[in-house]
């Protein structure tokens, strides 16, 4: 199958790509902390939040948002990609 000549990524795809890049950057900043700071309560909390956001990004990439359920879009609430 030949891909279309004028493929343009959707807003959703662009948003997920930007979000993934921001998460990678945040992880790199945390990885540069000295050992004492890396074990602080704030750093550990941020690592957990980043991991949770990666999980959500993965679900969105797999299309889990379309099935409804917790946190996903449904017929009553379409996604807002801004």
Backbone as CSV, one residue per row, in Angstrom:
resi,resn,N_x,N_y,N_z,CA_x,CA_y,CA_z,C_x,C_y,C_z
1,UNK,0.845,-1.174,0.000,0.000,0.000,0.000,0.891,1.238,0.000
2,UNK,0.604,2.166,-0.884,1.379,3.386,-1.001,0.760,4.478,-0.138
3,UNK,1.572,5.147,0.689,1.015,6.219,1.512,0.625,7.409,0.637
4,UNK,-0.348,8.193,1.067,-0.741,9.357,0.277,0.425,10.332,0.137
5,UNK,0.482,11.001,-1.005,1.582,11.930,-1.279,1.545,13.139,-0.355
6,UNK,0.374,13.547,0.064,0.246,14.743,0.900,-0.247,14.380,2.301
7,UNK,0.472,13.521,2.956,0.082,13.125,4.314,0.329,14.283,5.267
8,UNK,-0.701,14.649,6.014,-0.568,15.681,7.044,-1.016,15.083,8.362
9,UNK,-0.147,15.115,9.374,-0.552,14.560,10.669,-1.735,15.337,11.250
10,UNK,-2.563,14.640,11.957,-3.725,15.277,12.580,-3.280,16.135,13.760
11,UNK,-4.183,17.000,14.210,-3.907,17.816,15.392,-3.594,16.917,16.588
12,UNK,-4.321,15.830,16.685,-4.128,14.897,17.799,-2.719,14.321,17.762
13,UNK,-2.267,13.910,16.580,-0.934,13.340,16.444,0.132,14.365,16.796
14,UNK,-0.032,15.585,16.308,0.934,16.643,16.613,0.966,16.947,18.106
15,UNK,-0.215,16.993,18.721,-0.287,17.269,20.151,0.392,16.170,20.959
16,UNK,0.140,14.914,20.615,0.765,13.800,21.320,2.288,13.818,21.128
17,UNK,2.749,14.192,19.951,4.188,14.280,19.696,4.818,15.371,20.548
18,UNK,4.166,16.521,20.630,4.677,17.610,21.461,4.675,17.228,22.934
19,UNK,3.622,16.564,23.363,3.528,16.129,24.756,4.631,15.124,25.076
20,UNK,4.871,14.179,24.192,5.933,13.188,24.401,7.296,13.871,24.480
21,UNK,7.523,14.861,23.631,8.801,15.586,23.657,8.970,16.332,24.986
22,UNK,7.893,16.938,25.476,7.955,17.643,26.760,8.224,16.668,27.909
23,UNK,7.619,15.492,27.869,7.865,14.490,28.910,9.307,14.003,28.865
24,UNK,9.843,13.812,27.673,11.247,13.404,27.544,12.174,14.469,28.115
25,UNK,11.869,15.735,27.820,12.690,16.828,28.332,12.620,16.887,29.863
26,UNK,11.432,16.727,30.417,11.278,16.736,31.875,12.062,15.587,32.504
27,UNK,12.026,14.419,31.869,12.777,13.274,32.385,14.278,13.536,32.344
28,UNK,14.749,14.162,31.269,16.184,14.479,31.167,16.617,15.443,32.266
29,UNK,15.778,16.430,32.570,16.093,17.381,33.647,16.207,16.634,34.972
30,UNK,15.261,15.756,35.257,15.313,14.984,36.498,16.546,14.093,36.550
31,UNK,16.925,13.520,35.409,18.088,12.639,35.370,19.399,13.381,35.640
32,UNK,19.403,14.691,35.458,20.620,15.479,35.669,20.783,15.945,37.120
33,UNK,19.810,15.670,37.965,19.906,16.081,39.363,21.008,15.314,40.078
34,UNK,21.601,15.968,41.063,22.591,15.262,41.879,21.883,14.196,42.704
35,UNK,22.622,13.200,43.204,21.976,12.070,43.898,21.071,12.470,45.067
36,UNK,21.486,13.457,45.856,20.648,13.871,46.985,19.346,14.504,46.517
37,UNK,19.438,15.384,45.530,18.232,16.042,45.011,17.323,15.045,44.297
38,UNK,17.918,14.056,43.642,17.134,13.067,42.902,16.276,12.219,43.834
39,UNK,16.656,12.121,45.103,15.895,11.333,46.065,14.961,12.181,46.917
40,UNK,14.856,13.474,46.591,13.970,14.345,47.362,12.511,13.966,47.088
41,UNK,11.658,14.371,48.004,10.233,14.064,47.866,9.663,14.670,46.582
42,UNK,10.084,15.895,46.258,9.579,16.559,45.054,10.000,15.825,43.788
43,UNK,11.277,15.415,43.725,11.772,14.716,42.538,11.077,13.368,42.369
44,UNK,10.891,12.645,43.455,10.203,11.358,43.384,8.750,11.544,42.944
45,UNK,8.119,12.606,43.439,6.739,12.901,43.037,6.685,13.200,41.533
46,UNK,7.625,14.015,41.051,7.652,14.342,39.627,7.898,13.108,38.769
47,UNK,8.781,12.219,39.220,9.015,10.979,38.465,7.729,10.158,38.351
48,UNK,6.986,10.096,39.427,5.716,9.372,39.403,4.705,10.015,38.473
49,UNK,4.630,11.345,38.493,3.709,12.060,37.604,4.092,11.862,36.143
50,UNK,5.397,11.909,35.854,5.856,11.708,34.478,5.504,10.298,34.013
51,UNK,5.708,9.314,34.870,5.368,7.937,34.514,3.872,7.798,34.249
52,UNK,3.047,8.447,35.069,1.597,8.390,34.876,1.198,9.050,33.556
53,UNK,1.838,10.163,33.236,1.527,10.843,31.975,1.963,10.007,30.772
54,UNK,3.110,9.333,30.874,3.528,8.433,29.789,2.489,7.345,29.562
55,UNK,1.939,6.822,30.644,0.924,5.791,30.539,-0.305,6.318,29.791
56,UNK,-0.708,7.536,30.120,-1.861,8.119,29.441,-1.567,8.404,27.973
57,UNK,-0.367,8.883,27.679,0.013,9.133,26.283,-0.027,7.822,25.500
58,UNK,0.486,6.750,26.091,0.453,5.445,25.420,-0.986,5.003,25.147
59,UNK,-1.879,5.208,26.112,-3.284,4.845,25.910,-3.895,5.660,24.780
60,UNK,-3.576,6.952,24.735,-4.112,7.795,23.676,-3.574,7.382,22.315
61,UNK,-2.296,7.030,22.265,-1.711,6.586,21.000,-2.353,5.304,20.501
62,UNK,-2.748,4.447,21.408,-3.396,3.184,21.029,-4.883,3.366,20.737
63,UNK,-5.397,4.568,20.952,-6.790,4.835,20.653,-7.742,4.516,21.780
64,UNK,-7.243,4.339,22.995,-8.097,3.993,24.131,-9.100,5.102,24.439
65,UNK,-8.819,6.335,24.027,-9.730,7.436,24.324,-11.088,7.255,23.656
66,UNK,-11.141,6.546,22.559,-12.379,6.388,21.821,-13.340,5.382,22.417
67,UNK,-12.892,4.596,23.382,-13.735,3.563,23.978,-14.490,4.043,25.198
68,UNK,-14.372,5.307,25.534,-15.038,5.823,26.729,-14.291,5.383,27.966
69,UNK,-14.936,5.390,29.087,-14.297,4.978,30.326,-13.657,6.155,31.026
70,UNK,-12.898,5.856,32.030,-12.310,6.887,32.874,-11.345,7.759,32.093
71,UNK,-11.609,9.054,32.091,-10.709,10.005,31.497,-10.735,10.080,29.985
72,UNK,-11.452,9.218,29.329,-11.464,9.210,27.878,-12.594,10.058,27.313
73,UNK,-12.529,10.293,26.027,-13.585,11.032,25.362,-14.725,10.070,25.035
74,UNK,-15.903,10.590,24.933,-17.034,9.785,24.505,-17.935,10.654,23.643
75,UNK,-19.086,10.148,23.279,-19.980,10.887,22.395,-20.448,12.197,23.018
76,UNK,-20.552,12.238,24.326,-20.994,13.455,25.004,-19.861,14.458,25.184
77,UNK,-18.632,13.982,25.222,-17.511,14.874,25.487,-16.379,14.559,24.510
78,UNK,-16.354,15.223,23.355,-15.270,14.958,22.410,-13.946,15.498,22.934
79,UNK,-12.832,14.971,22.467,-11.538,15.430,22.949,-11.250,16.869,22.523
80,UNK,-10.529,17.586,23.343,-10.064,18.929,23.038,-8.557,18.844,22.884
81,UNK,-8.057,18.994,21.676,-6.623,18.791,21.410,-5.804,20.049,21.574
82,UNK,-6.309,21.058,22.230,-5.532,22.280,22.436,-4.762,22.236,23.700
